[in-house]
Amino acid sequence: MVAPALSSKPMQVLGAAASADMAGGVRSLLQLEGLALLVVALAAYRQGGFGWGWLALFFLAPDLTFAAYLFGPRWGAAVYNAAHSTIAPLALGAAALALRSAPLEMTALIALAHIGFDRMLGYGLKYPTAFSDTHLKHVRTKWNHPSEKHALKTKSWSAIGP
């Protein structure tokens, strides 16, 4: 059996696969992972005995990163992804456990719960082409930056590239 040749344009391969907005089982699986992350983070939050008022106050705080889109989709995507990737909260959670720091642990769990909630709803990490271009789907929204008109005119992700 001969392995298929790798494309020199990986984003076009992704574009072909994602043109159906990651329909079917893959998207559902990623949304279920988001639900699992949300449930586990909230269970750990409850087990830690943290106040629910703090969760209510800071749950949507990562979404303040939308403001970075005022500087264009590249800046917006970079800042948004930094706040919506699990890497930083997991590292913060590990540091919290090592340092036995309840405030750091609480912050990490709130961030993980938020990320899980977003993924469950189908919101993903952003491509630098447009606010609406995510790793889970193309989201049509009235919040799109004016430079994103090209992404809204096409139904395919083939416009996404380096």
Summary of the structure (lengths in Angstrom):
residues: 162
radius of gyration: 17.8
end to end distance: 32.0
largest distance: 58.5
contacts: 458
relative contact order: 0.18
helix: 65%
strand: 2%
